[in-house]
Amino acid sequence: MDVVVIDPGHGGTRSVGGSSPSNATGPSGTKEKDLTLDIALRLRALLRDEGFRCELTRSTDVNLGLAARAQVARRHRAIAF
């Protein structure tokens, strides 16, 4: 089964390995990191319905460094990242 890795990025509260936590906030108070995670979870469900195996670089409010995020894609031999 083909694997797609989805990277919502920008979680947590501190910078890690070249990745910022990005606590950018919209006019209504929505944080970018929360919105990107929500979109990633929805996309994962849609792709699974189409027969793909999906992995996320994060599924909670954590921040992984750039190299660690790329490693997730390599480890799963993703066809798309």
PyMOL Python script that loads the backbone (N, CA, C, O; Angstrom):
from pymol import cmd

cmd.read_pdbstr("""\
ATOM      1  N   MET A   1       0.846  -1.178   0.000  1.00  0.00           N
ATOM      2  CA  MET A   1       0.000   0.000   0.000  1.00  0.00           C
ATOM      3  C   MET A   1       0.893   1.243   0.000  1.00  0.00           C
ATOM      4  O   MET A   1       1.851   1.326   0.769  1.00  0.00           O
ATOM      5  N   ASP A   2       0.572   2.206  -0.867  1.00  0.00           N
ATOM      6  CA  ASP A   2       1.339   3.446  -0.932  1.00  0.00           C
ATOM      7  C   ASP A   2       1.117   4.287   0.314  1.00  0.00           C
ATOM      8  O   ASP A   2       0.008   4.373   0.839  1.00  0.00           O
ATOM      9  N   VAL A   3       2.208   4.911   0.778  1.00  0.00           N
ATOM     10  CA  VAL A   3       2.167   5.721   1.991  1.00  0.00           C
ATOM     11  C   VAL A   3       2.335   7.194   1.633  1.00  0.00           C
ATOM     12  O   VAL A   3       3.205   7.565   0.846  1.00  0.00           O
ATOM     13  N   VAL A   4       1.486   8.018   2.225  1.00  0.00           N
ATOM     14  CA  VAL A   4       1.588   9.471   2.118  1.00  0.00           C
ATOM     15  C   VAL A   4       1.853  10.002   3.519  1.00  0.00           C
ATOM     16  O   VAL A   4       1.149   9.644   4.463  1.00  0.00           O
ATOM     17  N   VAL A   5       2.866  10.858   3.660  1.00  0.00           N
ATOM     18  CA  VAL A   5       3.148  11.487   4.943  1.00  0.00           C
ATOM     19  C   VAL A   5       2.676  12.933   4.869  1.00  0.00           C
ATOM     20  O   VAL A   5       3.054  13.679   3.966  1.00  0.00           O
ATOM     21  N   ILE A   6       1.853  13.312   5.826  1.00  0.00           N
ATOM     22  CA  ILE A   6       1.308  14.659   5.920  1.00  0.00           C
ATOM     23  C   ILE A   6       2.026  15.386   7.050  1.00  0.00           C
ATOM     24  O   ILE A   6       2.153  14.863   8.157  1.00  0.00           O
ATOM     25  N   ASP A   7       2.493  16.595   6.761  1.00  0.00           N
ATOM     26  CA  ASP A   7       3.274  17.360   7.732  1.00  0.00           C
ATOM     27  C   ASP A   7       2.554  18.645   8.115  1.00  0.00           C
ATOM     28  O   ASP A   7       2.688  19.655   7.426  1.00  0.00           O
ATOM     29  N   PRO A   8       1.782  18.621   9.222  1.00  0.00           N
ATOM     30  CA  PRO A   8       1.114  19.842   9.645  1.00  0.00           C
ATOM     31  C   PRO A   8       2.069  20.895  10.223  1.00  0.00           C
ATOM     32  O   PRO A   8       1.703  22.066  10.326  1.00  0.00           O
ATOM     33  N   GLY A   9       3.273  20.496  10.593  1.00  0.00           N
ATOM     34  CA  GLY A   9       4.289  21.435  11.073  1.00  0.00           C
ATOM     35  C   GLY A   9       3.849  22.325  12.229  1.00  0.00           C
ATOM     36  O   GLY A   9       2.712  22.249  12.693  1.00  0.00           O
ATOM     37  N   HIS A  10       4.755  23.153  12.677  1.00  0.00           N
ATOM     38  CA  HIS A  10       4.504  24.251  13.641  1.00  0.00           C
ATOM     39  C   HIS A  10       3.714  23.910  14.892  1.00  0.00           C
ATOM     40  O   HIS A  10       2.793  24.652  15.232  1.00  0.00           O
ATOM     41  N   GLY A  11       4.016  22.852  15.579  1.00  0.00           N
ATOM     42  CA  GLY A  11       3.327  22.577  16.837  1.00  0.00           C
ATOM     43  C   GLY A  11       4.144  23.050  18.020  1.00  0.00           C
ATOM     44  O   GLY A  11       5.150  23.741  17.865  1.00  0.00           O
ATOM     45  N   GLY A  12       3.708  22.678  19.173  1.00  0.00           N
ATOM     46  CA  GLY A  12       4.452  22.938  20.404  1.00  0.00           C
ATOM     47  C   GLY A  12       4.550  24.392  20.806  1.00  0.00           C
ATOM     48  O   GLY A  12       3.782  25.243  20.357  1.00  0.00           O
ATOM     49  N   THR A  13       5.531  24.651  21.676  1.00  0.00           N
ATOM     50  CA  THR A  13       5.700  25.996  22.225  1.00  0.00           C
ATOM     51  C   THR A  13       7.120  26.526  22.088  1.00  0.00           C
ATOM     52  O   THR A  13       7.401  27.649  22.506  1.00  0.00           O
ATOM     53  N   ARG A  14       8.025  25.728  21.504  1.00  0.00           N
ATOM     54  CA  ARG A  14       9.416  26.186  21.370  1.00  0.00           C
ATOM     55  C   ARG A  14       9.990  25.769  20.023  1.00  0.00           C
ATOM     56  O   ARG A  14       9.519  24.817  19.401  1.00  0.00           O
ATOM     57  N   SER A  15      11.009  26.489  19.584  1.00  0.00           N
ATOM     58  CA  SER A  15      11.689  26.165  18.336  1.00  0.00           C
ATOM     59  C   SER A  15      12.522  24.906  18.514  1.00  0.00           C
ATOM     60  O   SER A  15      13.151  24.704  19.553  1.00  0.00           O
ATOM     61  N   VAL A  16      12.520  24.055  17.481  1.00  0.00           N
ATOM     62  CA  VAL A  16      13.273  22.803  17.517  1.00  0.00           C
ATOM     63  C   VAL A  16      13.865  22.561  16.138  1.00  0.00           C
ATOM     64  O   VAL A  16      13.129  22.512  15.153  1.00  0.00           O
ATOM     65  N   GLY A  17      15.166  22.410  16.050  1.00  0.00           N
ATOM     66  CA  GLY A  17      15.827  21.996  14.819  1.00  0.00           C
ATOM     67  C   GLY A  17      15.385  22.722  13.556  1.00  0.00           C
ATOM     68  O   GLY A  17      15.116  22.087  12.536  1.00  0.00           O
ATOM     69  N   GLY A  18      15.308  24.044  13.618  1.00  0.00           N
ATOM     70  CA  GLY A  18      14.943  24.834  12.449  1.00  0.00           C
ATOM     71  C   GLY A  18      13.450  25.003  12.249  1.00  0.00           C
ATOM     72  O   GLY A  18      13.029  25.630  11.277  1.00  0.00           O
ATOM     73  N   SER A  19      12.649  24.465  13.136  1.00  0.00           N
ATOM     74  CA  SER A  19      11.190  24.580  13.027  1.00  0.00           C
ATOM     75  C   SER A  19      10.654  25.423  14.175  1.00  0.00           C
ATOM     76  O   SER A  19      10.907  25.137  15.345  1.00  0.00           O
ATOM     77  N   SER A  20       9.908  26.468  13.822  1.00  0.00           N
ATOM     78  CA  SER A  20       9.330  27.334  14.854  1.00  0.00           C
ATOM     79  C   SER A  20       7.969  26.791  15.290  1.00  0.00           C
ATOM     80  O   SER A  20       7.319  26.073  14.529  1.00  0.00           O
ATOM     81  N   PRO A  21       7.530  27.126  16.510  1.00  0.00           N
ATOM     82  CA  PRO A  21       6.220  26.679  16.954  1.00  0.00           C
ATOM     83  C   PRO A  21       5.086  27.441  16.273  1.00  0.00           C
ATOM     84  O   PRO A  21       3.945  26.977  16.297  1.00  0.00           O
ATOM     85  N   SER A  22       5.358  28.571  15.679  1.00  0.00           N
ATOM     86  CA  SER A  22       4.390  29.393  14.950  1.00  0.00           C
ATOM     87  C   SER A  22       3.064  29.510  15.667  1.00  0.00           C
ATOM     88  O   SER A  22       2.096  28.826  15.336  1.00  0.00           O
ATOM     89  N   ASN A  23       3.034  30.370  16.633  1.00  0.00           N
ATOM     90  CA  ASN A  23       1.795  30.630  17.346  1.00  0.00           C
ATOM     91  C   ASN A  23       1.043  31.796  16.715  1.00  0.00           C
ATOM     92  O   ASN A  23       0.355  32.549  17.404  1.00  0.00           O
ATOM     93  N   ALA A  24       1.181  31.937  15.395  1.00  0.00           N
ATOM     94  CA  ALA A  24       0.444  32.980  14.679  1.00  0.00           C
ATOM     95  C   ALA A  24      -1.044  32.770  14.944  1.00  0.00           C
ATOM     96  O   ALA A  24      -1.550  31.649  14.903  1.00  0.00           O
ATOM     97  N   THR A  25      -1.727  33.880  15.218  1.00  0.00           N
ATOM     98  CA  THR A  25      -3.134  33.814  15.577  1.00  0.00           C
ATOM     99  C   THR A  25      -3.962  34.690  14.650  1.00  0.00           C
ATOM    100  O   THR A  25      -3.605  35.837  14.380  1.00  0.00           O
ATOM    101  N   GLY A  26      -5.064  34.144  14.166  1.00  0.00           N
ATOM    102  CA  GLY A  26      -5.961  34.879  13.286  1.00  0.00           C
ATOM    103  C   GLY A  26      -6.863  35.816  14.055  1.00  0.00           C
ATOM    104  O   GLY A  26      -6.845  35.820  15.286  1.00  0.00           O
ATOM    105  N   PRO A  27      -7.655  36.616  13.352  1.00  0.00           N
ATOM    106  CA  PRO A  27      -8.536  37.600  13.978  1.00  0.00           C
ATOM    107  C   PRO A  27      -9.510  37.007  14.993  1.00  0.00           C
ATOM    108  O   PRO A  27      -9.873  37.671  15.964  1.00  0.00           O
ATOM    109  N   SER A  28      -9.932  35.766  14.777  1.00  0.00           N
ATOM    110  CA  SER A  28     -10.891  35.152  15.702  1.00  0.00           C
ATOM    111  C   SER A  28     -10.206  34.375  16.823  1.00  0.00           C
ATOM    112  O   SER A  28     -10.876  33.773  17.663  1.00  0.00           O
ATOM    113  N   GLY A  29      -8.854  34.389  16.839  1.00  0.00           N
ATOM    114  CA  GLY A  29      -8.112  33.692  17.887  1.00  0.00           C
ATOM    115  C   GLY A  29      -7.619  32.311  17.503  1.00  0.00           C
ATOM    116  O   GLY A  29      -6.958  31.647  18.302  1.00  0.00           O
ATOM    117  N   THR A  30      -7.928  31.865  16.291  1.00  0.00           N
ATOM    118  CA  THR A  30      -7.476  30.548  15.841  1.00  0.00           C
ATOM    119  C   THR A  30      -5.968  30.571  15.617  1.00  0.00           C
ATOM    120  O   THR A  30      -5.445  31.460  14.945  1.00  0.00           O
ATOM    121  N   LYS A  31      -5.278  29.592  16.183  1.00  0.00           N
ATOM    122  CA  LYS A  31      -3.829  29.497  15.996  1.00  0.00           C
ATOM    123  C   LYS A  31      -3.518  28.692  14.743  1.00  0.00           C
ATOM    124  O   LYS A  31      -4.162  27.683  14.454  1.00  0.00           O
ATOM    125  N   GLU A  32      -2.518  29.159  14.007  1.00  0.00           N
ATOM    126  CA  GLU A  32      -2.101  28.474  12.773  1.00  0.00           C
ATOM    127  C   GLU A  32      -1.808  27.007  13.036  1.00  0.00           C
ATOM    128  O   GLU A  32      -2.241  26.143  12.274  1.00  0.00           O
ATOM    129  N   LYS A  33      -1.074  26.711  14.111  1.00  0.00           N
ATOM    130  CA  LYS A  33      -0.685  25.331  14.395  1.00  0.00           C
ATOM    131  C   LYS A  33      -1.893  24.435  14.634  1.00  0.00           C
ATOM    132  O   LYS A  33      -1.854  23.249  14.305  1.00  0.00           O
ATOM    133  N   ASP A  34      -2.967  24.984  15.203  1.00  0.00           N
ATOM    134  CA  ASP A  34      -4.181  24.192  15.421  1.00  0.00           C
ATOM    135  C   ASP A  34      -4.919  23.958  14.106  1.00  0.00           C
ATOM    136  O   ASP A  34      -5.446  22.873  13.861  1.00  0.00           O
ATOM    137  N   LEU A  35      -4.950  24.979  13.274  1.00  0.00           N
ATOM    138  CA  LEU A  35      -5.625  24.865  11.981  1.00  0.00           C
ATOM    139  C   LEU A  35      -4.908  23.871  11.072  1.00  0.00           C
ATOM    140  O   LEU A  35      -5.555  23.054  10.416  1.00  0.00           O
ATOM    141  N   THR A  36      -3.566  23.934  11.026  1.00  0.00           N
ATOM    142  CA  THR A  36      -2.830  23.004  10.164  1.00  0.00           C
ATOM    143  C   THR A  36      -3.019  21.557  10.624  1.00  0.00           C
ATOM    144  O   THR A  36      -3.110  20.651   9.796  1.00  0.00           O
ATOM    145  N   LEU A  37      -3.077  21.340  11.926  1.00  0.00           N
ATOM    146  CA  LEU A  37      -3.304  19.980  12.428  1.00  0.00           C
ATOM    147  C   LEU A  37      -4.709  19.512  12.076  1.00  0.00           C
ATOM    148  O   LEU A  37      -4.891  18.365  11.667  1.00  0.00           O
ATOM    149  N   ASP A  38      -5.696  20.372  12.227  1.00  0.00           N
ATOM    150  CA  ASP A  38      -7.070  20.008  11.884  1.00  0.00           C
ATOM    151  C   ASP A  38      -7.179  19.635  10.404  1.00  0.00           C
ATOM    152  O   ASP A  38      -7.812  18.637  10.057  1.00  0.00           O
ATOM    153  N   ILE A  39      -6.565  20.432   9.539  1.00  0.00           N
ATOM    154  CA  ILE A  39      -6.592  20.144   8.102  1.00  0.00           C
ATOM    155  C   ILE A  39      -5.883  18.824   7.808  1.00  0.00           C
ATOM    156  O   ILE A  39      -6.362  18.028   7.000  1.00  0.00           O
ATOM    157  N   ALA A  40      -4.752  18.591   8.456  1.00  0.00           N
ATOM    158  CA  ALA A  40      -4.004  17.341   8.244  1.00  0.00           C
ATOM    159  C   ALA A  40      -4.825  16.122   8.651  1.00  0.00           C
ATOM    160  O   ALA A  40      -4.808  15.107   7.955  1.00  0.00           O
ATOM    161  N   LEU A  41      -5.539  16.210   9.760  1.00  0.00           N
ATOM    162  CA  LEU A  41      -6.363  15.087  10.207  1.00  0.00           C
ATOM    163  C   LEU A  41      -7.510  14.828   9.232  1.00  0.00           C
ATOM    164  O   LEU A  41      -7.853  13.675   8.970  1.00  0.00           O
ATOM    165  N   ARG A  42      -8.094  15.878   8.702  1.00  0.00           N
ATOM    166  CA  ARG A  42      -9.168  15.723   7.715  1.00  0.00           C
ATOM    167  C   ARG A  42      -8.633  15.124   6.413  1.00  0.00           C
ATOM    168  O   ARG A  42      -9.256  14.245   5.817  1.00  0.00           O
ATOM    169  N   LEU A  43      -7.463  15.618   5.982  1.00  0.00           N
ATOM    170  CA  LEU A  43      -6.848  15.099   4.765  1.00  0.00           C
ATOM    171  C   LEU A  43      -6.498  13.625   4.917  1.00  0.00           C
ATOM    172  O   LEU A  43      -6.690  12.839   3.989  1.00  0.00           O
ATOM    173  N   ARG A  44      -5.987  13.252   6.081  1.00  0.00           N
ATOM    174  CA  ARG A  44      -5.663  11.844   6.333  1.00  0.00           C
ATOM    175  C   ARG A  44      -6.896  10.965   6.148  1.00  0.00           C
ATOM    176  O   ARG A  44      -6.815   9.905   5.526  1.00  0.00           O
ATOM    177  N   ALA A  45      -8.020  11.392   6.677  1.00  0.00           N
ATOM    178  CA  ALA A  45      -9.251  10.609   6.533  1.00  0.00           C
ATOM    179  C   ALA A  45      -9.657  10.480   5.070  1.00  0.00           C
ATOM    180  O   ALA A  45     -10.058   9.403   4.630  1.00  0.00           O
ATOM    181  N   LEU A  46      -9.557  11.564   4.321  1.00  0.00           N
ATOM    182  CA  LEU A  46      -9.917  11.517   2.900  1.00  0.00           C
ATOM    183  C   LEU A  46      -8.993  10.594   2.116  1.00  0.00           C
ATOM    184  O   LEU A  46      -9.453   9.811   1.285  1.00  0.00           O
ATOM    185  N   LEU A  47      -7.692  10.681   2.378  1.00  0.00           N
ATOM    186  CA  LEU A  47      -6.740   9.836   1.662  1.00  0.00           C
ATOM    187  C   LEU A  47      -6.897   8.368   2.028  1.00  0.00           C
ATOM    188  O   LEU A  47      -6.749   7.494   1.174  1.00  0.00           O
ATOM    189  N   ARG A  48      -7.191   8.100   3.270  1.00  0.00           N
ATOM    190  CA  ARG A  48      -7.437   6.710   3.677  1.00  0.00           C
ATOM    191  C   ARG A  48      -8.644   6.149   2.943  1.00  0.00           C
ATOM    192  O   ARG A  48      -8.642   4.988   2.534  1.00  0.00           O
ATOM    193  N   ASP A  49      -9.668   6.964   2.776  1.00  0.00           N
ATOM    194  CA  ASP A  49     -10.858   6.522   2.028  1.00  0.00           C
ATOM    195  C   ASP A  49     -10.515   6.184   0.583  1.00  0.00           C
ATOM    196  O   ASP A  49     -11.207   5.390  -0.053  1.00  0.00           O
ATOM    197  N   GLU A  50      -9.446   6.787   0.065  1.00  0.00           N
ATOM    198  CA  GLU A  50      -9.004   6.529  -1.316  1.00  0.00           C
ATOM    199  C   GLU A  50      -7.993   5.376  -1.397  1.00  0.00           C
ATOM    200  O   GLU A  50      -7.493   5.059  -2.476  1.00  0.00           O
ATOM    201  N   GLY A  51      -7.699   4.754  -0.248  1.00  0.00           N
ATOM    202  CA  GLY A  51      -6.843   3.579  -0.249  1.00  0.00           C
ATOM    203  C   GLY A  51      -5.381   3.804   0.091  1.00  0.00           C
ATOM    204  O   GLY A  51      -4.569   2.887  -0.033  1.00  0.00           O
ATOM    205  N   PHE A  52      -5.035   5.006   0.515  1.00  0.00           N
ATOM    206  CA  PHE A  52      -3.651   5.286   0.903  1.00  0.00           C
ATOM    207  C   PHE A  52      -3.459   5.011   2.383  1.00  0.00           C
ATOM    208  O   PHE A  52      -4.388   5.145   3.179  1.00  0.00           O
ATOM    209  N   ARG A  53      -2.257   4.631   2.737  1.00  0.00           N
ATOM    210  CA  ARG A  53      -1.865   4.588   4.144  1.00  0.00           C
ATOM    211  C   ARG A  53      -1.271   5.950   4.444  1.00  0.00           C
ATOM    212  O   ARG A  53      -0.390   6.405   3.714  1.00  0.00           O
ATOM    213  N   CYS A  54      -1.721   6.606   5.486  1.00  0.00           N
ATOM    214  CA  CYS A  54      -1.256   7.955   5.804  1.00  0.00           C
ATOM    215  C   CYS A  54      -0.608   8.002   7.176  1.00  0.00           C
ATOM    216  O   CYS A  54      -1.086   7.399   8.138  1.00  0.00           O
ATOM    217  N   GLU A  55       0.478   8.726   7.235  1.00  0.00           N
ATOM    218  CA  GLU A  55       1.170   8.990   8.487  1.00  0.00           C
ATOM    219  C   GLU A  55       1.290  10.502   8.636  1.00  0.00           C
ATOM    220  O   GLU A  55       1.441  11.216   7.645  1.00  0.00           O
ATOM    221  N   LEU A  56       1.224  10.984   9.855  1.00  0.00           N
ATOM    222  CA  LEU A  56       1.418  12.399  10.137  1.00  0.00           C
ATOM    223  C   LEU A  56       2.745  12.585  10.863  1.00  0.00           C
ATOM    224  O   LEU A  56       3.172  11.716  11.624  1.00  0.00           O
ATOM    225  N   THR A  57       3.389  13.714  10.625  1.00  0.00           N
ATOM    226  CA  THR A  57       4.612  13.999  11.368  1.00  0.00           C
ATOM    227  C   THR A  57       4.288  14.391  12.800  1.00  0.00           C
ATOM    228  O   THR A  57       5.124  14.257  13.693  1.00  0.00           O
ATOM    229  N   ARG A  58       3.074  14.875  13.013  1.00  0.00           N
ATOM    230  CA  ARG A  58       2.600  15.124  14.379  1.00  0.00           C
ATOM    231  C   ARG A  58       1.094  14.956  14.408  1.00  0.00           C
ATOM    232  O   ARG A  58       0.404  15.275  13.440  1.00  0.00           O
ATOM    233  N   SER A  59       0.584  14.449  15.535  1.00  0.00           N
ATOM    234  CA  SER A  59      -0.858  14.324  15.708  1.00  0.00           C
ATOM    235  C   SER A  59      -1.301  14.991  17.010  1.00  0.00           C
ATOM    236  O   SER A  59      -2.475  14.941  17.380  1.00  0.00           O
ATOM    237  N   THR A  60      -0.352  15.609  17.691  1.00  0.00           N
ATOM    238  CA  THR A  60      -0.619  16.369  18.911  1.00  0.00           C
ATOM    239  C   THR A  60       0.146  17.683  18.828  1.00  0.00           C
ATOM    240  O   THR A  60       0.820  17.941  17.831  1.00  0.00           O
ATOM    241  N   ASP A  61       0.053  18.506  19.848  1.00  0.00           N
ATOM    242  CA  ASP A  61       0.695  19.820  19.861  1.00  0.00           C
ATOM    243  C   ASP A  61       2.170  19.712  20.261  1.00  0.00           C
ATOM    244  O   ASP A  61       2.562  20.125  21.352  1.00  0.00           O
ATOM    245  N   VAL A  62       2.976  19.152  19.360  1.00  0.00           N
ATOM    246  CA  VAL A  62       4.425  19.055  19.549  1.00  0.00           C
ATOM    247  C   VAL A  62       5.110  19.665  18.333  1.00  0.00           C
ATOM    248  O   VAL A  62       4.507  19.786  17.267  1.00  0.00           O
ATOM    249  N   ASN A  63       6.350  20.041  18.494  1.00  0.00           N
ATOM    250  CA  ASN A  63       7.136  20.587  17.392  1.00  0.00           C
ATOM    251  C   ASN A  63       8.321  19.679  17.144  1.00  0.00           C
ATOM    252  O   ASN A  63       9.157  19.485  18.026  1.00  0.00           O
ATOM    253  N   LEU A  64       8.398  19.122  15.951  1.00  0.00           N
ATOM    254  CA  LEU A  64       9.548  18.312  15.545  1.00  0.00           C
ATOM    255  C   LEU A  64      10.457  19.157  14.680  1.00  0.00           C
ATOM    256  O   LEU A  64       9.985  20.010  13.928  1.00  0.00           O
ATOM    257  N   GLY A  65      11.747  18.930  14.780  1.00  0.00           N
ATOM    258  CA  GLY A  65      12.693  19.619  13.918  1.00  0.00           C
ATOM    259  C   GLY A  65      12.510  19.204  12.464  1.00  0.00           C
ATOM    260  O   GLY A  65      11.893  18.180  12.170  1.00  0.00           O
ATOM    261  N   LEU A  66      13.049  20.007  11.567  1.00  0.00           N
ATOM    262  CA  LEU A  66      12.899  19.744  10.139  1.00  0.00           C
ATOM    263  C   LEU A  66      13.452  18.385   9.744  1.00  0.00           C
ATOM    264  O   LEU A  66      12.819  17.661   8.975  1.00  0.00           O
ATOM    265  N   ALA A  67      14.627  18.026  10.261  1.00  0.00           N
ATOM    266  CA  ALA A  67      15.230  16.734   9.917  1.00  0.00           C
ATOM    267  C   ALA A  67      14.374  15.573  10.428  1.00  0.00           C
ATOM    268  O   ALA A  67      14.228  14.562   9.740  1.00  0.00           O
ATOM    269  N   ALA A  68      13.816  15.712  11.617  1.00  0.00           N
ATOM    270  CA  ALA A  68      12.968  14.647  12.177  1.00  0.00           C
ATOM    271  C   ALA A  68      11.697  14.477  11.358  1.00  0.00           C
ATOM    272  O   ALA A  68      11.215  13.358  11.184  1.00  0.00           O
ATOM    273  N   ARG A  69      11.153  15.576  10.857  1.00  0.00           N
ATOM    274  CA  ARG A  69       9.947  15.499  10.032  1.00  0.00           C
ATOM    275  C   ARG A  69      10.246  14.797   8.711  1.00  0.00           C
ATOM    276  O   ARG A  69       9.456  13.969   8.258  1.00  0.00           O
ATOM    277  N   ALA A  70      11.374  15.120   8.094  1.00  0.00           N
ATOM    278  CA  ALA A  70      11.763  14.451   6.847  1.00  0.00           C
ATOM    279  C   ALA A  70      12.041  12.971   7.100  1.00  0.00           C
ATOM    280  O   ALA A  70      11.745  12.131   6.250  1.00  0.00           O
ATOM    281  N   GLN A  71      12.601  12.653   8.249  1.00  0.00           N
ATOM    282  CA  GLN A  71      12.893  11.263   8.589  1.00  0.00           C
ATOM    283  C   GLN A  71      11.625  10.418   8.648  1.00  0.00           C
ATOM    284  O   GLN A  71      11.655   9.235   8.312  1.00  0.00           O
ATOM    285  N   VAL A  72      10.521  11.007   9.067  1.00  0.00           N
ATOM    286  CA  VAL A  72       9.254  10.274   9.090  1.00  0.00           C
ATOM    287  C   VAL A  72       8.914   9.799   7.677  1.00  0.00           C
ATOM    288  O   VAL A  72       8.516   8.651   7.483  1.00  0.00           O
ATOM    289  N   ALA A  73       9.068  10.672   6.707  1.00  0.00           N
ATOM    290  CA  ALA A  73       8.776  10.313   5.315  1.00  0.00           C
ATOM    291  C   ALA A  73       9.725   9.230   4.814  1.00  0.00           C
ATOM    292  O   ALA A  73       9.301   8.290   4.141  1.00  0.00           O
ATOM    293  N   ARG A  74      11.004   9.360   5.142  1.00  0.00           N
ATOM    294  CA  ARG A  74      11.971   8.337   4.718  1.00  0.00           C
ATOM    295  C   ARG A  74      11.677   6.994   5.373  1.00  0.00           C
ATOM    296  O   ARG A  74      11.709   5.956   4.712  1.00  0.00           O
ATOM    297  N   ARG A  75      11.394   7.014   6.661  1.00  0.00           N
ATOM    298  CA  ARG A  75      11.143   5.772   7.400  1.00  0.00           C
ATOM    299  C   ARG A  75       9.944   5.015   6.826  1.00  0.00           C
ATOM    300  O   ARG A  75       9.945   3.784   6.793  1.00  0.00           O
ATOM    301  N   HIS A  76       8.946   5.731   6.383  1.00  0.00           N
ATOM    302  CA  HIS A  76       7.735   5.094   5.847  1.00  0.00           C
ATOM    303  C   HIS A  76       7.795   4.909   4.327  1.00  0.00           C
ATOM    304  O   HIS A  76       6.843   4.428   3.713  1.00  0.00           O
ATOM    305  N   ARG A  77       8.932   5.301   3.728  1.00  0.00           N
ATOM    306  CA  ARG A  77       9.095   5.185   2.266  1.00  0.00           C
ATOM    307  C   ARG A  77       7.902   5.820   1.539  1.00  0.00           C
ATOM    308  O   ARG A  77       7.290   5.221   0.656  1.00  0.00           O
ATOM    309  N   ALA A  78       7.603   7.046   1.946  1.00  0.00           N
ATOM    310  CA  ALA A  78       6.441   7.749   1.424  1.00  0.00           C
ATOM    311  C   ALA A  78       6.573   8.062  -0.066  1.00  0.00           C
ATOM    312  O   ALA A  78       7.650   8.409  -0.551  1.00  0.00           O
ATOM    313  N   ILE A  79       5.456   7.930  -0.776  1.00  0.00           N
ATOM    314  CA  ILE A  79       5.435   8.318  -2.198  1.00  0.00           C
ATOM    315  C   ILE A  79       5.177   9.819  -2.331  1.00  0.00           C
ATOM    316  O   ILE A  79       5.428  10.411  -3.381  1.00  0.00           O
ATOM    317  N   ALA A  80       4.673  10.425  -1.254  1.00  0.00           N
ATOM    318  CA  ALA A  80       4.447  11.876  -1.220  1.00  0.00           C
ATOM    319  C   ALA A  80       4.619  12.360   0.204  1.00  0.00           C
ATOM    320  O   ALA A  80       4.286  11.661   1.161  1.00  0.00           O
ATOM    321  N   PHE A  81       5.146  13.575   0.331  1.00  0.00           N
ATOM    322  CA  PHE A  81       5.400  14.164   1.652  1.00  0.00           C
ATOM    323  C   PHE A  81       4.919  15.590   1.608  1.00  0.00           C
ATOM    324  O   PHE A  81       5.021  16.306   2.604  1.00  0.00           O
TER     325      PHE A  81
END
""", "prot")
cmd.dss("prot")
cmd.show_as("cartoon", "prot")
cmd.util.cbc("prot")
cmd.orient("prot")
